[in-house]
Amino acid sequence: MKLPSAATLILMLAATGTPLNAHAQDKPLQLDARTQARLQLRIAPLTAAHSSDQVSAFATVVDPTPLLTLLSDLATAQSAYTASQAEAARSQALAKDASLSAKAVEAATAQARGDQARVTLLKQRLGLEWGAYFTTLSDNGLRQLGSDLAAARCALVRIDTPAGQGLKGAKTVSLDLGALVSADARVLGVARTADARLQSPGLMTLVSGGNAAYLSIGLSLKASLYGGGGTSGLLIPNAALLRQGGQVYAFIKTNAQTFDRRIVTPTRVTPEGLIVTSGFTSGEKVVVQGASALLTAATSTPADEE
């Protein structure tokens, strides 16, 4: 006996009144095991999935020379301030027993204040030109950073995206070094100058380790930005997705003969399918083959209603 085709089975389902109509999509669809076999239905359990907040970006290795010059000026100013501060303290001590004139004391105090103002100005320039992160480093930390940059033990890399997409909340950056595989960069903060071409505020990042030596000044690379959390949920595979009337659906097999058509409301789109955080439960069985036949049956009008 020749078995009917899938198309014939769908027409038979529509004629018997078994399927849903377009306005009763929440009713379950009943199919016996023999019909399911003829439609060649295949199901798969829903599993947990996670999608990171990845955004493609452009990276440029920054010339650290202006920074090293600024750090040198700051170190010189710090030394001058330390010396003038000590001289002002000695002058005030000598003035107590009239060993030094008040004018000399005032001059020493003024010199110390002027040196302090210069140190403050250079630290403000450090923040204005390179970012707030650099102002949080101690004097030893700044010296170590300058030494590492000069010795190519680390490199400063600027990250930009079109219109600044994905920059806010970025935690880490992966740089594509081609044959050198990749290097991870630590986000230091927002850059202080914008990229006029991409209209991006930019991020300043730091690459440390052996691959930093290959980051030549001015080198441009591809990069990927990653946010902190990403999205976790259940993956509805592409093979299970059905689109009709502006909605996306999937069929869940709730028992041996019952199929439930549900609207899929995605939280994130991935190459493998849609990640959802509501409407479905882990382990539920989704139809990944033959779903289109079920949708046709579910949305056909029974013959006795025509």
Secondary structure as a PSIPRED ss2 file (coil, helix, strand):
# PSIPRED VFORMAT (PSIPRED V4.0)

   1 M C   1.000  0.000  0.000
   2 K C   1.000  0.000  0.000
   3 L C   1.000  0.000  0.000
   4 P C   1.000  0.000  0.000
   5 S C   1.000  0.000  0.000
   6 A H   0.000  1.000  0.000
   7 A H   0.000  1.000  0.000
   8 T H   0.000  1.000  0.000
   9 L H   0.000  1.000  0.000
  10 I H   0.000  1.000  0.000
  11 L H   0.000  1.000  0.000
  12 M H   0.000  1.000  0.000
  13 L H   0.000  1.000  0.000
  14 A H   0.000  1.000  0.000
  15 A H   0.000  1.000  0.000
  16 T H   0.000  1.000  0.000
  17 G C   1.000  0.000  0.000
  18 T C   1.000  0.000  0.000
  19 P C   1.000  0.000  0.000
  20 L C   1.000  0.000  0.000
  21 N C   1.000  0.000  0.000
  22 A C   1.000  0.000  0.000
  23 H C   1.000  0.000  0.000
  24 A C   1.000  0.000  0.000
  25 Q C   1.000  0.000  0.000
  26 D C   1.000  0.000  0.000
  27 K C   1.000  0.000  0.000
  28 P C   1.000  0.000  0.000
  29 L E   0.000  0.000  1.000
  30 Q E   0.000  0.000  1.000
  31 L C   1.000  0.000  0.000
  32 D C   1.000  0.000  0.000
  33 A H   0.000  1.000  0.000
  34 R H   0.000  1.000  0.000
  35 T H   0.000  1.000  0.000
  36 Q H   0.000  1.000  0.000
  37 A H   0.000  1.000  0.000
  38 R H   0.000  1.000  0.000
  39 L C   1.000  0.000  0.000
  40 Q C   1.000  0.000  0.000
  41 L C   1.000  0.000  0.000
  42 R E   0.000  0.000  1.000
  43 I E   0.000  0.000  1.000
  44 A E   0.000  0.000  1.000
  45 P E   0.000  0.000  1.000
  46 L C   1.000  0.000  0.000
  47 T E   0.000  0.000  1.000
  48 A E   0.000  0.000  1.000
  49 A E   0.000  0.000  1.000
  50 H E   0.000  0.000  1.000
  51 S E   0.000  0.000  1.000
  52 S C   1.000  0.000  0.000
  53 D C   1.000  0.000  0.000
  54 Q E   0.000  0.000  1.000
  55 V E   0.000  0.000  1.000
  56 S E   0.000  0.000  1.000
  57 A E   0.000  0.000  1.000
  58 F E   0.000  0.000  1.000
  59 A E   0.000  0.000  1.000
  60 T E   0.000  0.000  1.000
  61 V E   0.000  0.000  1.000
  62 V C   1.000  0.000  0.000
  63 D C   1.000  0.000  0.000
  64 P C   1.000  0.000  0.000
  65 T H   0.000  1.000  0.000
  66 P H   0.000  1.000  0.000
  67 L H   0.000  1.000  0.000
  68 L H   0.000  1.000  0.000
  69 T H   0.000  1.000  0.000
  70 L H   0.000  1.000  0.000
  71 L H   0.000  1.000  0.000
  72 S H   0.000  1.000  0.000
  73 D H   0.000  1.000  0.000
  74 L H   0.000  1.000  0.000
  75 A H   0.000  1.000  0.000
  76 T H   0.000  1.000  0.000
  77 A H   0.000  1.000  0.000
  78 Q H   0.000  1.000  0.000
  79 S H   0.000  1.000  0.000
  80 A H   0.000  1.000  0.000
  81 Y H   0.000  1.000  0.000
  82 T H   0.000  1.000  0.000
  83 A H   0.000  1.000  0.000
  84 S H   0.000  1.000  0.000
  85 Q H   0.000  1.000  0.000
  86 A H   0.000  1.000  0.000
  87 E H   0.000  1.000  0.000
  88 A H   0.000  1.000  0.000
  89 A H   0.000  1.000  0.000
  90 R H   0.000  1.000  0.000
  91 S H   0.000  1.000  0.000
  92 Q H   0.000  1.000  0.000
  93 A H   0.000  1.000  0.000
  94 L H   0.000  1.000  0.000
  95 A H   0.000  1.000  0.000
  96 K C   1.000  0.000  0.000
  97 D C   1.000  0.000  0.000
  98 A C   1.000  0.000  0.000
  99 S C   1.000  0.000  0.000
 100 L C   1.000  0.000  0.000
 101 S C   1.000  0.000  0.000
 102 A H   0.000  1.000  0.000
 103 K H   0.000  1.000  0.000
 104 A H   0.000  1.000  0.000
 105 V H   0.000  1.000  0.000
 106 E H   0.000  1.000  0.000
 107 A H   0.000  1.000  0.000
 108 A H   0.000  1.000  0.000
 109 T H   0.000  1.000  0.000
 110 A H   0.000  1.000  0.000
 111 Q H   0.000  1.000  0.000
 112 A H   0.000  1.000  0.000
 113 R H   0.000  1.000  0.000
 114 G H   0.000  1.000  0.000
 115 D H   0.000  1.000  0.000
 116 Q H   0.000  1.000  0.000
 117 A H   0.000  1.000  0.000
 118 R H   0.000  1.000  0.000
 119 V H   0.000  1.000  0.000
 120 T H   0.000  1.000  0.000
 121 L H   0.000  1.000  0.000
 122 L H   0.000  1.000  0.000
 123 K H   0.000  1.000  0.000
 124 Q H   0.000  1.000  0.000
 125 R H   0.000  1.000  0.000
 126 L H   0.000  1.000  0.000
 127 G H   0.000  1.000  0.000
 128 L H   0.000  1.000  0.000
 129 E H   0.000  1.000  0.000
 130 W H   0.000  1.000  0.000
 131 G C   1.000  0.000  0.000
 132 A H   0.000  1.000  0.000
 133 Y H   0.000  1.000  0.000
 134 F H   0.000  1.000  0.000
 135 T H   0.000  1.000  0.000
 136 T C   1.000  0.000  0.000
 137 L C   1.000  0.000  0.000
 138 S C   1.000  0.000  0.000
 139 D H   0.000  1.000  0.000
 140 N H   0.000  1.000  0.000
 141 G H   0.000  1.000  0.000
 142 L H   0.000  1.000  0.000
 143 R H   0.000  1.000  0.000
 144 Q H   0.000  1.000  0.000
 145 L H   0.000  1.000  0.000
 146 G H   0.000  1.000  0.000
 147 S H   0.000  1.000  0.000
 148 D H   0.000  1.000  0.000
 149 L H   0.000  1.000  0.000
 150 A H   0.000  1.000  0.000
 151 A C   1.000  0.000  0.000
 152 A C   1.000  0.000  0.000
 153 R C   1.000  0.000  0.000
 154 C E   0.000  0.000  1.000
 155 A E   0.000  0.000  1.000
 156 L E   0.000  0.000  1.000
 157 V E   0.000  0.000  1.000
 158 R E   0.000  0.000  1.000
 159 I E   0.000  0.000  1.000
 160 D E   0.000  0.000  1.000
 161 T C   1.000  0.000  0.000
 162 P H   0.000  1.000  0.000
 163 A H   0.000  1.000  0.000
 164 G H   0.000  1.000  0.000
 165 Q C   1.000  0.000  0.000
 166 G C   1.000  0.000  0.000
 167 L C   1.000  0.000  0.000
 168 K C   1.000  0.000  0.000
 169 G C   1.000  0.000  0.000
 170 A E   0.000  0.000  1.000
 171 K E   0.000  0.000  1.000
 172 T E   0.000  0.000  1.000
 173 V E   0.000  0.000  1.000
 174 S E   0.000  0.000  1.000
 175 L E   0.000  0.000  1.000
 176 D E   0.000  0.000  1.000
 177 L C   1.000  0.000  0.000
 178 G H   0.000  1.000  0.000
 179 A H   0.000  1.000  0.000
 180 L H   0.000  1.000  0.000
 181 V C   1.000  0.000  0.000
 182 S E   0.000  0.000  1.000
 183 A E   0.000  0.000  1.000
 184 D E   0.000  0.000  1.000
 185 A E   0.000  0.000  1.000
 186 R E   0.000  0.000  1.000
 187 V E   0.000  0.000  1.000
 188 L E   0.000  0.000  1.000
 189 G E   0.000  0.000  1.000
 190 V E   0.000  0.000  1.000
 191 A C   1.000  0.000  0.000
 192 R C   1.000  0.000  0.000
 193 T C   1.000  0.000  0.000
 194 A C   1.000  0.000  0.000
 195 D E   0.000  0.000  1.000
 196 A C   1.000  0.000  0.000
 197 R C   1.000  0.000  0.000
 198 L C   1.000  0.000  0.000
 199 Q C   1.000  0.000  0.000
 200 S E   0.000  0.000  1.000
 201 P C   1.000  0.000  0.000
 202 G C   1.000  0.000  0.000
 203 L E   0.000  0.000  1.000
 204 M E   0.000  0.000  1.000
 205 T E   0.000  0.000  1.000
 206 L E   0.000  0.000  1.000
 207 V E   0.000  0.000  1.000
 208 S E   0.000  0.000  1.000
 209 G C   1.000  0.000  0.000
 210 G H   0.000  1.000  0.000
 211 N H   0.000  1.000  0.000
 212 A H   0.000  1.000  0.000
 213 A H   0.000  1.000  0.000
 214 Y H   0.000  1.000  0.000
 215 L C   1.000  0.000  0.000
 216 S C   1.000  0.000  0.000
 217 I C   1.000  0.000  0.000
 218 G C   1.000  0.000  0.000
 219 L C   1.000  0.000  0.000
 220 S E   0.000  0.000  1.000
 221 L E   0.000  0.000  1.000
 222 K E   0.000  0.000  1.000
 223 A E   0.000  0.000  1.000
 224 S E   0.000  0.000  1.000
 225 L E   0.000  0.000  1.000
 226 Y E   0.000  0.000  1.000
 227 G E   0.000  0.000  1.000
 228 G C   1.000  0.000  0.000
 229 G C   1.000  0.000  0.000
 230 G C   1.000  0.000  0.000
 231 T E   0.000  0.000  1.000
 232 S E   0.000  0.000  1.000
 233 G E   0.000  0.000  1.000
 234 L E   0.000  0.000  1.000
 235 L E   0.000  0.000  1.000
 236 I E   0.000  0.000  1.000
 237 P E   0.000  0.000  1.000
 238 N H   0.000  1.000  0.000
 239 A H   0.000  1.000  0.000
 240 A H   0.000  1.000  0.000
 241 L C   1.000  0.000  0.000
 242 L E   0.000  0.000  1.000
 243 R E   0.000  0.000  1.000
 244 Q E   0.000  0.000  1.000
 245 G C   1.000  0.000  0.000
 246 G C   1.000  0.000  0.000
 247 Q E   0.000  0.000  1.000
 248 V E   0.000  0.000  1.000
 249 Y E   0.000  0.000  1.000
 250 A E   0.000  0.000  1.000
 251 F E   0.000  0.000  1.000
 252 I E   0.000  0.000  1.000
 253 K E   0.000  0.000  1.000
 254 T C   1.000  0.000  0.000
 255 N C   1.000  0.000  0.000
 256 A C   1.000  0.000  0.000
 257 Q C   1.000  0.000  0.000
 258 T E   0.000  0.000  1.000
 259 F E   0.000  0.000  1.000
 260 D E   0.000  0.000  1.000
 261 R E   0.000  0.000  1.000
 262 R E   0.000  0.000  1.000
 263 I E   0.000  0.000  1.000
 264 V C   1.000  0.000  0.000
 265 T C   1.000  0.000  0.000
 266 P C   1.000  0.000  0.000
 267 T C   1.000  0.000  0.000
 268 R E   0.000  0.000  1.000
 269 V E   0.000  0.000  1.000
 270 T E   0.000  0.000  1.000
 271 P C   1.000  0.000  0.000
 272 E C   1.000  0.000  0.000
 273 G E   0.000  0.000  1.000
 274 L E   0.000  0.000  1.000
 275 I E   0.000  0.000  1.000
 276 V E   0.000  0.000  1.000
 277 T C   1.000  0.000  0.000
 278 S C   1.000  0.000  0.000
 279 G C   1.000  0.000  0.000
 280 F C   1.000  0.000  0.000
 281 T C   1.000  0.000  0.000
 282 S C   1.000  0.000  0.000
 283 G C   1.000  0.000  0.000
 284 E C   1.000  0.000  0.000
 285 K E   0.000  0.000  1.000
 286 V E   0.000  0.000  1.000
 287 V E   0.000  0.000  1.000
 288 V E   0.000  0.000  1.000
 289 Q E   0.000  0.000  1.000
 290 G C   1.000  0.000  0.000
 291 A H   0.000  1.000  0.000
 292 S H   0.000  1.000  0.000
 293 A H   0.000  1.000  0.000
 294 L H   0.000  1.000  0.000
 295 L H   0.000  1.000  0.000
 296 T H   0.000  1.000  0.000
 297 A H   0.000  1.000  0.000
 298 A H   0.000  1.000  0.000
 299 T H   0.000  1.000  0.000
 300 S C   1.000  0.000  0.000
 301 T C   1.000  0.000  0.000
 302 P C   1.000  0.000  0.000
 303 A H   0.000  1.000  0.000
 304 D H   0.000  1.000  0.000
 305 E H   0.000  1.000  0.000
 306 E C   1.000  0.000  0.000
